[in-house]
Amino acid sequence: MQARTLKSLLICLGIFVVLTGMAVFSSQIYLGFFGYLAMLIIGTLTTTIGVVIGDGVRRLAKPDLVFAADGVDLLRKKVFWLVGPQAIGWFVGYIAFKGVMGKLGFYL
């Protein structure tokens, strides 16, 4: 469990390092040092929580048997159950990040 959570944390941290770097060098976004730091920390935490919850939902709801019409349909279903719930959780965490940053007065 902890290895999976640590992997999710590192992936979310990597994504937000890139997003924060893009915001730092953007001419349209100015948050200041603490805004960029808040973006990195809050974004990493909220998306990690979303991914962990999504992974829990995936492990709980993943079907034991998948029926498919053809190989492409099977591939689509396998890929969804591999990363779909975590991606949905990441997106929900990103929406929470945007809400928290807005409440703090940092508008992106």
LUMVOZA-305009 format. One record per residue (C-alpha): residue number from 1; residue in three letters; x, y negated, z negated. Coordinates in steps of 0.1 Angstrom, whole numbers. Layout:
N
+-----+------+-------+-------+-------+
: pos : code :    xx :    yy :    zz :
+-----+------+-------+-------+-------+
: NUM :  ALA :     X :     Y :     Z :
...
+-----+------+-------+-------+-------+
***
This chain:
108
+-----+------+-------+-------+-------+
: pos : code :    xx :    yy :    zz :
+-----+------+-------+-------+-------+
:   1 :  MET :     0 :     0 :     0 :
:   2 :  GLN :    27 :   -25 :    -9 :
:   3 :  ALA :    48 :   -17 :    22 :
:   4 :  ARG :    17 :   -24 :    43 :
:   5 :  THR :    10 :   -57 :    25 :
:   6 :  LEU :    47 :   -68 :    27 :
:   7 :  LYS :    47 :   -61 :    65 :
:   8 :  SER :    15 :   -81 :    69 :
:   9 :  LEU :    30 :  -109 :    48 :
:  10 :  LEU :    61 :  -110 :    70 :
:  11 :  ILE :    42 :  -110 :   102 :
:  12 :  CYS :    19 :  -139 :    90 :
:  13 :  LEU :    50 :  -158 :    78 :
:  14 :  GLY :    66 :  -154 :   112 :
:  15 :  ILE :    35 :  -166 :   130 :
:  16 :  PHE :    33 :  -196 :   107 :
:  17 :  VAL :    70 :  -204 :   110 :
:  18 :  VAL :    64 :  -207 :   147 :
:  19 :  LEU :    31 :  -227 :   143 :
:  20 :  THR :    48 :  -251 :   117 :
:  21 :  GLY :    77 :  -255 :   141 :
:  22 :  MET :    54 :  -264 :   169 :
:  23 :  ALA :    36 :  -289 :   146 :
:  24 :  VAL :    68 :  -305 :   135 :
:  25 :  PHE :    79 :  -312 :   170 :
:  26 :  SER :    45 :  -322 :   182 :
:  27 :  SER :    39 :  -359 :   189 :
:  28 :  GLN :     2 :  -356 :   181 :
:  29 :  ILE :     5 :  -341 :   146 :
:  30 :  TYR :    22 :  -359 :   117 :
:  31 :  LEU :    17 :  -343 :    82 :
:  32 :  GLY :    48 :  -353 :    64 :
:  33 :  PHE :    72 :  -330 :    46 :
:  34 :  PHE :    47 :  -317 :    20 :
:  35 :  GLY :    20 :  -313 :    47 :
:  36 :  TYR :    42 :  -291 :    68 :
:  37 :  LEU :    53 :  -272 :    36 :
:  38 :  ALA :    16 :  -268 :    27 :
:  39 :  MET :     8 :  -256 :    62 :
:  40 :  LEU :    35 :  -229 :    60 :
:  41 :  ILE :    25 :  -217 :    25 :
:  42 :  ILE :   -13 :  -220 :    27 :
:  43 :  GLY :   -14 :  -206 :    62 :
:  44 :  THR :     8 :  -176 :    53 :
:  45 :  LEU :   -13 :  -168 :    22 :
:  46 :  THR :   -48 :  -172 :    37 :
:  47 :  THR :   -40 :  -152 :    68 :
:  48 :  THR :   -22 :  -125 :    48 :
:  49 :  ILE :   -52 :  -121 :    26 :
:  50 :  GLY :   -74 :  -119 :    57 :
:  51 :  VAL :   -52 :   -93 :    73 :
:  52 :  VAL :   -51 :   -72 :    41 :
:  53 :  ILE :   -89 :   -73 :    38 :
:  54 :  GLY :   -92 :   -64 :    75 :
:  55 :  ASP :   -68 :   -35 :    70 :
:  56 :  GLY :   -89 :   -23 :    41 :
:  57 :  VAL :  -121 :   -25 :    62 :
:  58 :  ARG :  -103 :    -6 :    90 :
:  59 :  ARG :   -92 :    22 :    67 :
:  60 :  LEU :  -127 :    24 :    52 :
:  61 :  ALA :  -147 :    22 :    84 :
:  62 :  LYS :  -124 :    39 :   110 :
:  63 :  PRO :  -142 :    68 :   126 :
:  64 :  ASP :  -127 :   103 :   124 :
:  65 :  LEU :  -138 :   111 :   159 :
:  66 :  VAL :  -140 :    87 :   189 :
:  67 :  PHE :  -161 :    95 :   220 :
:  68 :  ALA :  -151 :    79 :   253 :
:  69 :  ALA :  -163 :    80 :   289 :
:  70 :  ASP :  -128 :    79 :   304 :
:  71 :  GLY :   -92 :    72 :   296 :
:  72 :  VAL :   -95 :    34 :   297 :
:  73 :  ASP :  -125 :    34 :   273 :
:  74 :  LEU :  -105 :    57 :   250 :
:  75 :  LEU :   -75 :    34 :   251 :
:  76 :  ARG :   -97 :     3 :   244 :
:  77 :  LYS :  -113 :    20 :   214 :
:  78 :  LYS :   -79 :    32 :   200 :
:  79 :  VAL :   -63 :    -3 :   204 :
:  80 :  PHE :   -93 :   -19 :   187 :
:  81 :  TRP :   -91 :     5 :   157 :
:  82 :  LEU :   -53 :     0 :   156 :
:  83 :  VAL :   -53 :   -39 :   154 :
:  84 :  GLY :   -89 :   -52 :   157 :
:  85 :  PRO :  -101 :   -55 :   121 :
:  86 :  GLN :   -67 :   -70 :   111 :
:  87 :  ALA :   -69 :   -96 :   139 :
:  88 :  ILE :  -104 :  -105 :   129 :
:  89 :  GLY :   -92 :  -108 :    93 :
:  90 :  TRP :   -63 :  -130 :   105 :
:  91 :  PHE :   -88 :  -153 :   123 :
:  92 :  VAL :  -110 :  -156 :    93 :
:  93 :  GLY :   -79 :  -164 :    72 :
:  94 :  TYR :   -69 :  -191 :    98 :
:  95 :  ILE :  -104 :  -206 :    95 :
:  96 :  ALA :   -99 :  -207 :    57 :
:  97 :  PHE :   -65 :  -223 :    62 :
:  98 :  LYS :   -80 :  -250 :    84 :
:  99 :  GLY :  -107 :  -256 :    57 :
: 100 :  VAL :   -82 :  -258 :    28 :
: 101 :  MET :   -59 :  -281 :    48 :
: 102 :  GLY :   -88 :  -304 :    56 :
: 103 :  LYS :   -98 :  -305 :    19 :
: 104 :  LEU :   -62 :  -315 :    10 :
: 105 :  GLY :   -64 :  -343 :    35 :
: 106 :  PHE :   -41 :  -328 :    62 :
: 107 :  TYR :   -60 :  -328 :    94 :
: 108 :  LEU :   -46 :  -307 :   123 :
+-----+------+-------+-------+-------+
***
